[in-house]
Amino acid sequence: MSKLEKLLERIKNNPKDVKFNDLHKILTSMDFKARQPKGGSSHYTYIKKDLRITIPKRNPVKLIYVKKVLELLEENKG
């Protein structure tokens, strides 16, 4: 099992305590392009083809954003 697979399992097992950098690693490894905020915003947007998700950079990441990322990854396996 790779480090990213272990990280993803840890996030699935404890979605309430996820660091922003961990979600960033997972999304960028899945070929999502990160667009950093401009003008003082803290919201990062991740884009892959027609998929898009925006996540505020804070620790821990709110549970709703973690659930959205997990759903997005489940829908697009393979």
C-alpha positions as CSV (number, residue, x, y, z in Angstrom):
1,M,0.0,0.0,0.0
2,S,1.5,3.4,-1.0
3,K,1.7,6.4,1.2
4,L,-1.1,8.1,-0.7
5,E,-3.4,5.1,-0.2
6,K,-2.6,5.0,3.5
7,L,-3.3,8.7,3.7
8,L,-6.6,8.3,1.9
9,E,-7.6,5.4,4.3
10,R,-6.7,7.6,7.3
11,I,-8.9,10.4,5.9
12,K,-11.8,8.0,5.4
13,N,-11.5,6.6,8.9
14,N,-11.3,10.0,10.6
15,P,-12.8,12.7,8.3
16,K,-13.2,15.1,11.2
17,D,-9.5,15.7,11.7
18,V,-8.0,16.3,8.2
19,K,-5.3,18.8,7.4
20,F,-5.6,21.0,4.3
21,N,-2.2,19.8,3.0
22,D,-3.3,16.2,3.2
23,L,-6.3,16.9,1.0
24,H,-4.1,18.9,-1.3
25,K,-1.7,15.9,-1.7
26,I,-4.6,13.6,-2.5
27,L,-6.2,15.8,-5.0
28,T,-3.0,16.8,-6.9
29,S,-2.0,13.1,-7.0
30,M,-5.3,12.4,-8.7
31,D,-4.4,14.9,-11.5
32,F,-6.5,17.8,-10.2
33,K,-4.9,21.2,-10.9
34,A,-4.8,23.6,-8.0
35,R,-5.7,27.2,-8.5
36,Q,-4.5,29.4,-5.7
37,P,-6.5,32.2,-4.4
38,K,-6.0,35.8,-5.5
39,G,-6.9,39.0,-3.7
40,G,-6.7,37.8,-0.1
41,S,-9.0,34.8,-0.5
42,S,-8.2,31.6,1.3
43,H,-10.3,29.3,-1.0
44,Y,-8.3,27.0,-3.3
45,T,-10.1,25.6,-6.4
46,Y,-9.2,22.1,-7.8
47,I,-10.1,21.4,-11.4
48,K,-10.0,18.2,-13.4
49,K,-11.8,18.1,-16.8
50,D,-15.4,19.0,-15.9
51,L,-14.9,18.5,-12.1
52,R,-14.4,21.4,-9.8
53,I,-14.2,21.7,-6.0
54,T,-13.4,24.7,-3.9
55,I,-11.9,24.2,-0.4
56,P,-10.9,26.9,2.1
57,K,-7.4,26.6,3.4
58,R,-7.8,26.0,7.2
59,N,-6.8,23.3,9.6
60,P,-8.7,21.2,10.3
61,V,-10.7,21.2,7.1
62,K,-14.5,21.3,7.8
63,L,-16.2,17.9,7.6
64,I,-18.5,19.0,4.7
65,Y,-15.5,19.7,2.4
66,V,-13.8,16.4,3.3
67,K,-17.0,14.5,2.6
68,K,-17.3,16.3,-0.8
69,V,-13.8,15.3,-1.7
70,L,-14.3,11.7,-0.7
71,E,-17.6,11.6,-2.8
72,L,-15.8,13.1,-5.8
73,L,-13.0,10.6,-5.6
74,E,-15.4,7.6,-5.2
75,E,-17.4,8.8,-8.3
76,N,-14.3,9.1,-10.4
77,K,-12.4,5.9,-9.5
78,G,-10.8,4.3,-12.5
